[in-house]
Amino acid sequence: MFVKQLISIVLLACSVTTSVYAAVSLDFSTEYNAQSIHAQGDTFFIEQVKKLTNGNVNITLHTGGSLGFKSADHFYAVSDGAVPLADTLAGSMAGIDPIFLLSSLPFLVTNEDQAELLYHIAMPYYQKVFSNNNELLLYASPWPASGIWSRKPVNTIQALQGLKIRTYDKNGTLTFKNAQAAPVNLSWADVVPQLSTGGIDAVLTSADAGASAQFWEHLTHYSAIQYAIPLNMVHMNKDDFDRLDEQDKKALITAAKLTDEHNWKTVRTRVKDNYQQLKHNKVTIFTNLPTSFISYLQKAAKPTLESWLQESGSRGKSIIEEFNQRKQ
């Protein structure tokens, strides 16, 4: 009897030890703050992973670039295993492959339904680039449509002339240069410092991003030009993924799918809440912008699309053709 009890105790101890050592902890880097739509989507993912793995996979989200990585650093940081997961602005990976500039092509999509369609059409191409670099694409984190935050109203062609405006990737820089503005490509972490010192007078980003960073402390106008609905992408180091047991791998993929659905649902309702927040903080919002102003920007954007099609080759042509056939 004593021997049986002793064996049971030993087996229980081994079971507990195995359980403890089987638990996995992973770091997750994002350049955006905890109030951003991206960090909130990432938190949803982390909660789903914890629930689906019964607490066996624990992911810690590091916001505000606190791990020392900006979006431009993330691709190779994840590929090399410096950080297991990252939430990265797609356009910041344009140097890896021009395919990542797709979602920020100006005036290509006009609503969230089209943006989601474009993402699903292009997903196999995104996945291939990540796979070729020891990474896994988990899910997209879409932005609400980009507009112009500014110190003074930007609702005329004249207001664009020489405007020192922050852009977030090559597409924006080319477009606003063509519009006779003075664009500056800046990572998100550098935006507020540049606003504080007068390095820039306007920012190309969403109402949501400006609200989460309390832009009204520097900028009091927002022009809803519906420039683009760009993506952030959440990607994971393949070696870290492969080290998980099969059950946890399935749970992670399921959590990613649920988060993808959650993020696309969330982005469709976010702007209404953003606008209420902006109005509360006395930001003037321009929604019914002059047709001549929007047409001028659209004309300035055409060479950007043409340049991207040349760089992306047959892939880009195939994606755009399918998108134009299927969009509503």
PyMOL commands that set and color helices and strands:
alter all, ss='L'
color gray80, all
select helices_A, chain A and resi 2-22+37-52+71-79+90-93+98-104+112-131+157-160+170-178+188-197+207-212+215-217+238-242+246-280+291-326
alter helices_A, ss='H'
color red, helices_A
select strands_A, chain A and resi 24-30+57-62+85-89+135-142+146-150+164-167+182-185+202-206+221-223+231-237+284-286
alter strands_A, ss='S'
color yellow, strands_A
deselect
rebuild
show_as cartoon
